[in-house]
Amino acid sequence: MVKIKDIEIEYLGHSGFLIKTEAKIIIIDPYNLSQNVPQADLILITHPHYDHCSIKDIQKIAKPNSVVIIPADAQSKITKIENLHLELIESGDNLEIQDIKIQAVPAYNKTKDFHPKREGWLGYIIKFQDVIIYHAGDTDVIPEMKNLTGYAKKDNQFITLLPVSGEFTMDAEQAAETASLLNPTLAIPMHYGAGVAGTIEDAQRFLEKCRELNVHAQILEKI
């Protein structure tokens, strides 16, 4: 776990994260969760692949009137779960839910077809006043990331959650280069260690490359 001002960030494995404020619990891309994960007020899904939009894991953490934010093509999976409030979102959209600002940004592959740009799948920018968290989703290094460089301001704490596995996403070295471009307060690796893609060695390579590039990075232990 890492705490940035009043925001706690915990790693749930693969691309899953728990973000805790004084009032809210937010979970992104829950997959293969442990029994220690609490129910969520807000659930963000980047795209409909089983390791990011897992019905059994969403059922574990959902409670009546949990808000689920999803791209449109994941809607049919989520509607199987009762008593959820769905918010459809697409790249470029902005939502504000109880003082939490959420922006959907592009996430896609450039030279492979696992996550084609035409699908409109997502990463998320989550804003809590002066703490901003970027969950990149399943993505390569893409030109749109240059639009995010403005979040690294002196009065912001900017946290990046970046995939490092290679194959389906950018690899560890590319992720470190992306972190260097974005200049975050802290860069955290994801998309490894769940038996789908990537290993702890990928996360360690990311850490080593970030050190070379003078980027502050940290591997979080899975809860």
N, C-alpha and C positions, 0 to 999 in steps of 0.2 A: 504494500500500500504506500502511496505517496500522498502527502497533503500539501495543497497549494492554497495558501490563505485559508478560507473556510471550506474548501472543496476537497473531498477525498476521492482518489481514483484507485480502484482495485482491478486487477487482471483476473478475468474469468476463464482464460484459456482461449486458444485459437485467435479469433478477432473480437472476443467478448470482453466488455468492460462494464464495471459498476461505477457510477459517479454519484456521490452522495453529498447533498447540501444539508443545511440545518433542517430544511422542510421537505425535501424530495429525494427519492431514489430513482435514478435513471439507469437503464441497462441497454447496452448496444449489442446487437448480434449475439444473443445467448445461444450457446451450443455445448452440449455435453456437460451441463453444469453440476457442480458438487451440491451436496445438501446444505451447505453453509450460505447459500445465496438467498437474500431476502426477497420478498415480493416488491414489485416495482410500481411506482406511480406512472412512469413514462418509459416506453420501450421503443427503441429506434431500430429499424431493420434497413440494411443497406441494399439488399437485393434478394431474390427468392431462392437462391441455392440452399440446399438442405443444411449446410454447415453455417448458415447465417440467418436463415428463417426456419428455425426448428420448432415445429408445432409442440412437441412434447416439452421442450424447454420453456417455451412461452407459457404453456399451461402451468408449469411449476411456479413461475414468478408473477403471473397475472393475478389480479384481484378485481373485484367488481369495480368497473369504471376506470380501470387502467387505460391510459391513452397509448395507442400504438401508432407510430408514424411509419409509413411504408410507401414505397413506389407502387404504382397502380397494379403491376403484374404480380405482386405478392398478395393482393387483396383476397383472391379466391382461397388461398391457404388459411389466412387469418380468420376469415368468416366462419370457420369451423369451430372457433372458440367463442363461447357465449359471454355476454356482459362486458365486452370490450368497447371502447370508443375509438373508432378508426379515423385517422387523419391521412389522406392521400397527399403525396408530395412529389414534386418533380424538380429536376435541376433548375436552380435559379429562384425557387420559391423560398419564402421566409415565413416562419410561424412564430408566434409568441404565446407560450402557454405558462400562465402563472409566473410571469417575470423571467422566464427562461426563453431566450431567443434562439431559434434553430434555423439554420440556413442549409439547404441542400445544394451540394456541389457535385460536379461530374466525377465518375470513377469508371475507368475502362482500360482495356488492353489496346495497344497500338498495333502490334505485329502478330497477335495470336487471337483466337476467336472464343476464348473462355468467357470473356466479359466484353462483348462488342459495344462500341459506342452507341450504336443504333438502339440498344435496349434502354438507354437512359437510366442506368443504375447509379448508385449514389455513394458519396461520402457526406459527412455532416460537419458543420461548424456549430458549436454549442457555446453560447455566450452567457456568462454570469457576471455582469458588470465588468470588472477588470480582469477576470479570468476567462480565457477563451481556449476551447479544446477542439482540435481538428482530428476527427476520425476519418482516415482516408478511404475506407472501404477496400474492395478488391480492385487494385488499379496498378497500372504501370506509371512511370513518370510521364505526365501529360502537360501540355502547354498551359492549361488552365490553372495549374498550381502557381504560376507566376502572379496570378491575381490575389494570392493569399499572403504575399510578402508584407503587406501593410499591417498585418496583425502583430508583428514583432516590434511593438513600440515600447518605450521606456516605462510607460504607465500601465502596460498590460503584462499579465502572466500568460504566455502562449504555449500550449502543450500540444505536441503532435503525436498521434498514434499511427504508426506506419507499418505496412506489411513488409516482411523481409524474406519470404520463403523462396522467391523465384518461381519458375514454372507457370503458376497461375497469376502471379503478380510481379511487381518489381522485386529484385533480389536485395541482399543486405547492403551491397556496395551502392546500388542505385538509391536505396532508401536513405542511406547516409548522405549522399549527394543532395537528395531532396531536402533533408533536414538542414543541411548547410545553406541551401537556397532560402529556406523559410526562416532560418535563424530563431528557433523557438527557445523559450526558457528551458524546456525539457523535451527531449524526444524519447518515445517509448516504442519498442518493437512489438509487433503482433503477427498473427497468421503463421504460427508454428506450434509444434508440440502436441497436436491433437490427432495425429495419425492421418491427417488429410494432406498436408503439405508442410514442409519446413521443420526444422529441428532447433533445439537450444543452441546448437553450433551456429546456425544462421543468426540468431539473436546476438550471440557473442561476437561474431564477425561485424555485425552492425555497430556494436559498442566500440570495438577497436577502431573501425573506420571513422566513427564520430569523434573519437579522441584525436585522431590525426587531423581532422577538420576543425577542431576546437568547438565542437558541438557538445553540449551537456546532454548525456543520454543515460538511461537507466533501464535495466531489466527488472520487471516486477514479478514476484512469485505469484503463482496461481492460487486463488483461494478455493 
